[in-house]
Amino acid sequence: MGLFIGLLSAKAWETMGLRVKPGTDKIERDFDQAKAAIDTIDFLVQKLKSRIPESDQNRLEGLVGDLKLNFVRVSQPTS
């Protein structure tokens, strides 16, 4: 499960435009895909909460928090 969450988080960072797309030098933004990846990670973390050690729970909840905060930051229109 950790590998899957890792892949989803990498995709979320990429689609928020905060990482370069692998194999290219391009930064691409797709906030719909980023939100779907973040929501999926959040869902998985909540479902796994009772089955994983507390240290892993804290790490994964921190990851979800970081993803959500950055999503809000980069998806807001600039004035």
Secondary structure, DSSP 8 states (H G I E B T S, - for coil): -HHHHHHHHHHHHHHTTSS--TTSS-----HHHHHHHHHHHHHHHHHHGGGS-HHHHHHHHHHHHHHHHHHHHHHS---
